[in-house]
């Protein structure tokens, strides 16, 4: 029975990745799907980091968010790496015994709060939580390229916020361990 469960989990992960790979190359047929967009290599690299460290793409796939623009970015030569990481992460999600305890709920709440803030507000919130003085610094300009496709700009902002929120949450919870 356990072998059947593992086989089913692996089969589902392979099917999800295959549908993602096939879906990325096919143009949208309905309003739910989007055309693929080619962005720059730094955004593709950010997506790989976000996936390899915090399941950015596989979480979207697992939550059936296939219309999310991040899943429709053409990663070029990095695509096989992204596919492999995503498949591994989806397999690990299937195998995990996710038990909701107070620490996990507090972590998720903190992460969601950081995700809802601007980068400056998230950093200031972190500093206040660590009893550190807030800093008056300038906002960094966006990494968006001139004449960049708006989808790339949207995905870039989302993945940057995602990574920042995870880093701040990790740093804030390190002292709780």
C-alpha contacts under 8 A as a table, 3 or more apart, distances in Angstrom:
res1	aa1	res2	aa2	distance
1	X	4	X	5.10
1	X	5	X	6.39
2	X	5	X	5.01
2	X	6	X	6.31
3	X	6	X	5.17
3	X	7	X	6.03
4	X	7	X	5.01
4	X	8	X	6.00
5	X	8	X	5.08
5	X	9	X	6.12
6	X	9	X	4.99
6	X	10	X	6.11
7	X	10	X	5.21
7	X	11	X	5.96
8	X	11	X	4.99
8	X	12	X	6.03
9	X	12	X	5.17
9	X	13	X	6.20
9	X	91	X	6.76
9	X	94	X	6.19
9	X	95	X	7.91
10	X	13	X	5.10
10	X	14	X	6.11
10	X	91	X	6.32
11	X	14	X	5.13
11	X	15	X	6.07
12	X	15	X	5.04
12	X	16	X	6.04
13	X	16	X	5.11
13	X	17	X	6.13
13	X	87	X	6.10
13	X	90	X	5.90
13	X	91	X	6.01
14	X	17	X	5.19
14	X	18	X	5.91
14	X	87	X	6.82
15	X	18	X	4.98
15	X	19	X	5.96
16	X	19	X	5.12
16	X	20	X	6.11
16	X	61	X	7.70
17	X	20	X	4.92
17	X	21	X	6.08
17	X	83	X	6.77
17	X	86	X	7.34
17	X	87	X	6.13
18	X	21	X	5.09
18	X	22	X	5.95
19	X	22	X	5.09
19	X	23	X	5.59
20	X	23	X	4.96
20	X	24	X	5.99
20	X	71	X	7.88
21	X	24	X	5.27
21	X	25	X	6.80
21	X	83	X	7.59
22	X	25	X	5.52
22	X	26	X	6.51
23	X	26	X	5.20
23	X	27	X	7.71
24	X	27	X	7.66
24	X	35	X	7.61
24	X	36	X	5.98
24	X	71	X	7.70
24	X	72	X	5.84
24	X	73	X	7.90
24	X	74	X	7.38
25	X	36	X	7.04
26	X	35	X	7.49
27	X	33	X	8.00
27	X	34	X	6.99
27	X	35	X	5.07
27	X	36	X	7.23
28	X	31	X	7.41
28	X	32	X	7.81
28	X	33	X	4.92
28	X	34	X	5.08
28	X	35	X	5.47
29	X	33	X	6.82
30	X	33	X	5.95
31	X	34	X	7.42
32	X	66	X	7.80
32	X	67	X	5.53
33	X	66	X	7.06
33	X	67	X	5.18
34	X	67	X	6.44
34	X	69	X	7.34
34	X	72	X	6.77
35	X	72	X	6.72
36	X	72	X	4.69
36	X	73	X	5.57
36	X	74	X	6.02
37	X	72	X	6.25
37	X	73	X	4.90
37	X	74	X	5.70
37	X	149	X	7.77
37	X	151	X	7.30
37	X	152	X	7.35
38	X	73	X	5.85
38	X	74	X	4.93
38	X	75	X	7.13
38	X	76	X	7.85
38	X	152	X	7.80
39	X	43	X	6.73
39	X	44	X	7.29
39	X	73	X	6.79
39	X	74	X	7.01
39	X	75	X	7.64
39	X	148	X	7.64
39	X	149	X	7.48
39	X	152	X	5.76
40	X	43	X	5.64
40	X	44	X	6.53
41	X	44	X	4.93
41	X	45	X	6.05
41	X	75	X	7.60
42	X	45	X	5.00
42	X	46	X	6.15
43	X	46	X	4.94
43	X	47	X	6.19
43	X	152	X	7.88
43	X	156	X	6.17
44	X	47	X	5.11
44	X	48	X	6.36
44	X	73	X	7.93
44	X	75	X	5.41
44	X	78	X	7.23
45	X	48	X	5.01
45	X	49	X	6.27
45	X	78	X	7.94
46	X	49	X	5.11
46	X	50	X	6.10
46	X	159	X	7.01
46	X	160	X	7.67
47	X	50	X	5.08
47	X	51	X	6.07
47	X	56	X	7.46
47	X	57	X	7.73
47	X	159	X	6.75
48	X	51	X	5.12
48	X	52	X	5.92
48	X	81	X	7.95
48	X	82	X	6.05
49	X	52	X	5.19
49	X	53	X	5.94
49	X	54	X	7.99
50	X	53	X	5.49
50	X	54	X	5.50
50	X	55	X	6.47
50	X	56	X	5.31
50	X	57	X	7.82
50	X	159	X	7.01
50	X	162	X	7.59
50	X	163	X	6.24
51	X	54	X	5.43
51	X	55	X	4.24
51	X	56	X	4.49
51	X	57	X	5.64
51	X	58	X	7.06
51	X	82	X	7.74
51	X	85	X	7.11
51	X	86	X	6.92
52	X	55	X	6.16
52	X	56	X	7.95
52	X	85	X	6.17
52	X	86	X	7.78
52	X	89	X	7.79
54	X	166	X	7.67
55	X	58	X	5.28
55	X	59	X	5.59
55	X	86	X	7.47
55	X	89	X	6.48
56	X	59	X	5.60
56	X	60	X	6.66
56	X	159	X	7.98
56	X	162	X	7.98
57	X	60	X	5.21
57	X	61	X	6.31
57	X	70	X	7.31
57	X	71	X	6.65
57	X	86	X	6.83
58	X	61	X	4.89
58	X	62	X	5.93
58	X	86	X	5.46
58	X	87	X	7.82
58	X	89	X	6.54
58	X	90	X	5.98
59	X	62	X	5.01
59	X	63	X	6.02
60	X	63	X	5.17
60	X	64	X	6.31
60	X	65	X	5.12
60	X	66	X	7.04
60	X	68	X	7.47
60	X	71	X	7.85
61	X	64	X	5.08
61	X	65	X	5.73
61	X	66	X	6.08
62	X	65	X	7.56
62	X	90	X	7.57
65	X	68	X	5.58
66	X	71	X	6.62
67	X	71	X	7.38
68	X	71	X	5.76
68	X	72	X	7.29
69	X	72	X	5.25
69	X	73	X	6.86
69	X	151	X	6.51
69	X	154	X	7.93
69	X	155	X	6.50
70	X	73	X	5.67
70	X	155	X	5.51
73	X	152	X	7.57
74	X	79	X	7.28
75	X	78	X	5.28
75	X	79	X	4.85
75	X	82	X	7.90
76	X	79	X	5.55
77	X	80	X	7.07
78	X	81	X	5.41
78	X	82	X	6.33
79	X	82	X	5.01
79	X	83	X	6.04
80	X	83	X	5.03
80	X	84	X	6.18
81	X	84	X	5.17
81	X	85	X	6.18
82	X	85	X	5.16
82	X	86	X	5.93
83	X	86	X	5.13
83	X	87	X	6.04
84	X	87	X	5.16
84	X	88	X	6.20
85	X	88	X	5.15
85	X	89	X	6.09
86	X	89	X	5.08
86	X	90	X	6.05
87	X	90	X	5.18
87	X	91	X	6.20
88	X	91	X	5.13
88	X	92	X	6.20
89	X	92	X	5.00
89	X	93	X	6.12
90	X	93	X	5.00
90	X	94	X	6.32
91	X	94	X	5.15
91	X	95	X	6.41
92	X	95	X	5.07
92	X	96	X	6.00
93	X	96	X	5.26
100	X	104	X	6.03
100	X	105	X	6.65
101	X	104	X	5.43
101	X	105	X	6.30
102	X	105	X	5.11
102	X	106	X	6.07
103	X	106	X	5.11
103	X	107	X	6.06
104	X	107	X	5.01
104	X	108	X	6.11
105	X	108	X	5.12
105	X	109	X	6.08
106	X	109	X	5.08
106	X	110	X	6.14
107	X	110	X	5.22
107	X	111	X	6.11
107	X	169	X	6.94
107	X	173	X	7.45
108	X	111	X	5.00
108	X	112	X	6.06
109	X	112	X	5.16
109	X	113	X	6.18
110	X	113	X	5.09
110	X	114	X	6.31
110	X	169	X	6.40
111	X	114	X	5.20
111	X	115	X	6.17
111	X	165	X	5.83
111	X	166	X	6.45
111	X	169	X	5.77
112	X	115	X	4.98
112	X	116	X	6.33
112	X	165	X	7.96
113	X	116	X	5.29
113	X	117	X	6.71
114	X	117	X	5.32
114	X	118	X	7.98
114	X	122	X	5.32
114	X	165	X	5.09
114	X	168	X	7.85
114	X	169	X	7.81
115	X	118	X	7.86
115	X	122	X	7.95
115	X	161	X	6.24
115	X	162	X	6.37
115	X	165	X	5.65
117	X	120	X	7.91
117	X	121	X	5.75
117	X	122	X	5.53
118	X	121	X	5.15
118	X	122	X	6.03
118	X	161	X	7.82
119	X	122	X	5.05
119	X	123	X	6.21
119	X	161	X	6.68
119	X	164	X	7.36
120	X	123	X	5.28
120	X	124	X	6.19
120	X	139	X	7.00
121	X	124	X	5.06
121	X	125	X	5.97
122	X	125	X	5.07
122	X	126	X	6.18
122	X	165	X	7.40
122	X	168	X	7.94
123	X	126	X	5.05
123	X	127	X	6.17
123	X	168	X	7.50
124	X	127	X	5.01
124	X	128	X	6.14
124	X	134	X	5.55
124	X	135	X	7.27
125	X	128	X	5.17
125	X	129	X	6.14
126	X	129	X	5.03
126	X	130	X	6.28
126	X	168	X	6.61
126	X	172	X	7.05
127	X	130	X	5.09
127	X	131	X	6.23
127	X	132	X	4.92
127	X	133	X	6.44
127	X	134	X	6.06
128	X	131	X	4.92
128	X	132	X	5.53
128	X	133	X	6.67
128	X	134	X	6.70
129	X	132	X	7.44
129	X	172	X	7.74
130	X	172	X	7.36
143	X	156	X	7.80
144	X	148	X	6.59
144	X	152	X	7.87
144	X	153	X	5.64
144	X	156	X	7.37
145	X	148	X	5.13
148	X	152	X	6.64
148	X	153	X	6.73
149	X	152	X	5.36
149	X	153	X	6.58
150	X	153	X	4.97
150	X	154	X	6.13
151	X	154	X	5.03
151	X	155	X	6.13
152	X	155	X	5.13
152	X	156	X	5.91
153	X	156	X	5.09
153	X	157	X	6.24
154	X	157	X	5.33
154	X	158	X	6.26
155	X	158	X	5.04
155	X	159	X	6.03
156	X	159	X	5.34
156	X	160	X	6.00
157	X	160	X	5.20
157	X	161	X	6.15
158	X	161	X	5.21
158	X	162	X	6.04
159	X	162	X	4.84
159	X	163	X	6.08
160	X	163	X	5.28
160	X	164	X	6.17
161	X	164	X	5.11
161	X	165	X	5.97
162	X	165	X	5.23
162	X	166	X	6.25
163	X	166	X	5.18
163	X	167	X	6.15
164	X	167	X	5.13
164	X	168	X	6.11
165	X	168	X	5.25
165	X	169	X	6.01
166	X	169	X	5.08
166	X	170	X	5.97
167	X	170	X	5.12
167	X	171	X	6.12
168	X	171	X	5.10
168	X	172	X	5.98
169	X	172	X	5.09
169	X	173	X	6.09
170	X	173	X	5.29
170	X	174	X	6.04
171	X	174	X	5.27
171	X	175	X	7.68
172	X	175	X	6.69
172	X	176	X	7.95
173	X	176	X	5.16
173	X	177	X	7.01
174	X	177	X	5.66
